[in-house]
Amino acid sequence: MENLYEHFRIVVDPGQTPVRIDKFVLNKIEKASRNRIQNAIKQGAITVDDKVVKANFKVKPGMVIALSLPTPPREDGPVIPQDIPLDIIYEDEDVLVLNKQAGMAVHPGVGTPDGTLVNGLVHYYQNHQLPVKEGNFSDRPGLVHRIDKDTTGLMVIAKNEEAMTHLSKQFFDHVAKRRYQALIWGEMDEDEGTIIGNIARDPRNAVLRAVVEEGGKHAITHYKVLERLYYVSLVECRLETGRTHQIRVHFKSQGHPLFGDERYGGNKIMKGTVFTKYRQFVENCFKLISRQALHAKSLGFIHPRTGEEMYFDSDLPEDFQSVLNKWRTYVSGRKELLE
């Protein structure tokens, strides 16, 4: 019956500040719910230094946490092949590079059983079995990394075990080069800078992430302002870490959520006047892009077989480019903004 449980062992980092055991574990175990963790604590299935603890126990550096959590329910059966158009940029015997469209989830999950990029990949490679990462990732064949459902841009897919191992290590070691472009509300104080802030699940909403003072996962985003448009700015982002919603959460923490980002408050007027004409202009912009203005523009990695440095760049998608042009026209038409 061991397959009904997932077993974990965590050694608390030397720099960890004291934090409740339930919060600490919640930030360390992917897809673990608060109820799942608290029930495990009540049942004595989570121990610290071989001792049963309560939910309010504070973990400290060097402690060893052991967990036996019930395996979360998941869909039975293999991923369903579906004939979904793929925007393929490059392909050889080891890797495939594609440009993901907006609104497409990368892999099946709760609420998204099919219609994902992976469903399309399985159909495209019907006569070829794609590799999966080590662990419980049978629903993610070929995936080395992910981007959010409503984020567009470049991804690399591994076509065999050697490519999966090689590319996964590059992403883990931050050797792979990823640059994003985002349209954010407002203007950053500096033309270039770095946002550092640990990211964890938002305690008020498990679907969201937030920058936290204690616990969470270390996250670093480097940015460069490409264009200042008074009420909004076009920025380039370089990820040093790859946390869930990292760019969206980091800029939200700075008071500059991504334009159109419903989850993080960017789908309402954050900067500007209260005049009806301006409000109408912004609402028209929202109609052009029904998602966060974020695009994975370039991707670089070392080819797993040849050792060659590969680099790919992509154009901004039509909805993003249309909104950007609309802001440019608006600002240029109001020269007093810049005087």
Summary of the structure (lengths in Angstrom):
residues: 339
radius of gyration: 21.9
end to end distance: 71.6
largest distance: 71.6
contacts: 1011
relative contact order: 0.12
helix: 23%
strand: 30%
